[in-house]
Amino acid sequence: MVTDQLRALVRRYPLVRFATQRLRTRLPRRFGGLDASRLPPWSRRLTLDLPRPEGWPEAGPDRLDLELPGDLTVPRRLAGFGLAQHEPASLACFLAAVEHAEPGAVLDVGSGVGVYAALAAARSRRAVFAFEPTPELASAARTVSGSGGLGFTVVGTAVGNYNGTARLRRSSHNDMCNATVSGATRADLTHTQVPVVSLSRWVEEAAARPRVLTVDTAGSEPDVVAGALEVLRRHRPWVLVKVRPDRGLEERLMALLEPLEYWWYPVNDEVPPSRRELISARESPSWERMWLLAPHEPRPEYWGSVLAWRSALAGCLPVPGPGSRN
């Protein structure tokens, strides 16, 4: 138990984690020593190319210069691969939805550092909201929002099917897998208490009109959808939802969505894909795991935009930059 608490302390506080890693570089490997050349830096500087299809208006930035915490997963991947290899099929479907949806807001639930929110803000005039309960990820998303004049709003709360508080469990290996947990969980360093809100309540209080919604919450996606049923009925947003295998998520999502008459499509290399009667995580590649839920049958123009955005994203390769700072 003491060991678990110490590990949780190291994971929870970036400064403690950074200092601990540096101390371990002085130890032999057999005693848990680390290779200093493979450790993440304290901060990571990167330049991110943004997609712009041919003929797209010249509004919005083409590049973002960012400095983010060095041990966060997504900044490390973006520095190494650019947007060209960061869920490009999902990003293309998302940007096409932002382009073709009726006027209204974009909601990015489980935003992490805010990649989807940043692209929506850069390539549209829509109000964009990023929901992220992990404090260090929400802070990074605010840094991204302040870059390039993007100005999307970061909401530091979890989203679920009720209003109150929840326990946030930090993943031991990947900050993209942080998740809220239900039930009585003892308050300790492993679990942090965070506010939680249903989208139906939030939308009502914010007087927003959601037209595009992304949901990536490391396993609680059905809870987010359950708390957003009134939003889906009233506003009919385009939805991109991550579906992980072997957790019963498919069955729960289908039970919630069937009365709403959405069109279900796996996000993969097939453009346009055929409509599906069942949602299965295995129909989308393991590095995407995303499904498109369309409020009506997408027109050919939508799928044409998906292809245009895919082509534009393919050119968003990593940009050599000033590097990282210890």
Secondary structure in CASP SS format (residue, H / E / C, confidence):
PFRMAT SS
TARGET T0000
AUTHOR 0000-0000-0000
METHOD secondary structure of the structure
MODEL  1
M C 1.00
V H 1.00
T H 1.00
D H 1.00
Q H 1.00
L H 1.00
R H 1.00
A H 1.00
L H 1.00
V H 1.00
R H 1.00
R H 1.00
Y C 1.00
P H 1.00
L H 1.00
V H 1.00
R H 1.00
F H 1.00
A H 1.00
T H 1.00
Q H 1.00
R H 1.00
L H 1.00
R H 1.00
T C 1.00
R C 1.00
L C 1.00
P C 1.00
R H 1.00
R H 1.00
F H 1.00
G C 1.00
G C 1.00
L C 1.00
D C 1.00
A H 1.00
S H 1.00
R H 1.00
L C 1.00
P C 1.00
P C 1.00
W C 1.00
S E 1.00
R E 1.00
R E 1.00
L E 1.00
T E 1.00
L E 1.00
D E 1.00
L C 1.00
P C 1.00
R C 1.00
P C 1.00
E C 1.00
G C 1.00
W C 1.00
P C 1.00
E C 1.00
A C 1.00
G C 1.00
P C 1.00
D C 1.00
R E 1.00
L E 1.00
D E 1.00
L E 1.00
E E 1.00
L E 1.00
P E 1.00
G C 1.00
D C 1.00
L C 1.00
T H 1.00
V H 1.00
P H 1.00
R H 1.00
R H 1.00
L H 1.00
A H 1.00
G H 1.00
F H 1.00
G C 1.00
L H 1.00
A H 1.00
Q H 1.00
H C 1.00
E C 1.00
P H 1.00
A H 1.00
S H 1.00
L H 1.00
A H 1.00
C H 1.00
F H 1.00
L H 1.00
A H 1.00
A H 1.00
V H 1.00
E H 1.00
H H 1.00
A C 1.00
E C 1.00
P C 1.00
G C 1.00
A E 1.00
V E 1.00
L E 1.00
D E 1.00
V E 1.00
G C 1.00
S C 1.00
G C 1.00
V C 1.00
G C 1.00
V H 1.00
Y H 1.00
A H 1.00
A H 1.00
L H 1.00
A H 1.00
A H 1.00
A H 1.00
R C 1.00
S C 1.00
R C 1.00
R C 1.00
A C 1.00
V E 1.00
F E 1.00
A E 1.00
F E 1.00
E C 1.00
P C 1.00
T C 1.00
P H 1.00
E H 1.00
L H 1.00
A H 1.00
S H 1.00
A H 1.00
A H 1.00
R H 1.00
T H 1.00
V H 1.00
S H 1.00
G C 1.00
S C 1.00
G C 1.00
G C 1.00
L C 1.00
G C 1.00
F C 1.00
T E 1.00
V E 1.00
V E 1.00
G C 1.00
T C 1.00
A E 1.00
V E 1.00
G E 1.00
N C 1.00
Y C 1.00
N C 1.00
G E 1.00
T E 1.00
A E 1.00
R E 1.00
L E 1.00
R E 1.00
R C 1.00
S C 1.00
S C 1.00
H C 1.00
N C 1.00
D H 1.00
M H 1.00
C H 1.00
N C 1.00
A E 1.00
T E 1.00
V E 1.00
S C 1.00
G C 1.00
A C 1.00
T C 1.00
R C 1.00
A C 1.00
D C 1.00
L C 1.00
T C 1.00
H E 1.00
T E 1.00
Q E 1.00
V E 1.00
P E 1.00
V E 1.00
V E 1.00
S E 1.00
L H 1.00
S H 1.00
R H 1.00
W H 1.00
V H 1.00
E H 1.00
E H 1.00
A H 1.00
A C 1.00
A C 1.00
R C 1.00
P E 1.00
R E 1.00
V E 1.00
L E 1.00
T E 1.00
V E 1.00
D C 1.00
T C 1.00
A C 1.00
G C 1.00
S C 1.00
E H 1.00
P H 1.00
D H 1.00
V H 1.00
V H 1.00
A H 1.00
G C 1.00
A C 1.00
L H 1.00
E H 1.00
V H 1.00
L H 1.00
R H 1.00
R H 1.00
H H 1.00
R C 1.00
P C 1.00
W E 1.00
V E 1.00
L E 1.00
V E 1.00
K E 1.00
V C 1.00
R C 1.00
P C 1.00
D C 1.00
R C 1.00
G C 1.00
L H 1.00
E H 1.00
E H 1.00
R H 1.00
L H 1.00
M H 1.00
A H 1.00
L H 1.00
L H 1.00
E H 1.00
P H 1.00
L H 1.00
E C 1.00
Y C 1.00
W E 1.00
W E 1.00
Y E 1.00
P E 1.00
V C 1.00
N C 1.00
D C 1.00
E C 1.00
V C 1.00
P C 1.00
P C 1.00
S C 1.00
R C 1.00
R E 1.00
E C 1.00
L C 1.00
I C 1.00
S C 1.00
A H 1.00
R H 1.00
E H 1.00
S C 1.00
P C 1.00
S C 1.00
W C 1.00
E C 1.00
R C 1.00
M E 1.00
W E 1.00
L E 1.00
L E 1.00
A E 1.00
P C 1.00
H C 1.00
E C 1.00
P C 1.00
R C 1.00
P H 1.00
E H 1.00
Y H 1.00
W H 1.00
G H 1.00
S H 1.00
V H 1.00
L H 1.00
A H 1.00
W H 1.00
R H 1.00
S H 1.00
A H 1.00
L H 1.00
A H 1.00
G C 1.00
C C 1.00
L C 1.00
P C 1.00
V E 1.00
P C 1.00
G C 1.00
P C 1.00
G C 1.00
S E 1.00
R E 1.00
N C 1.00
END
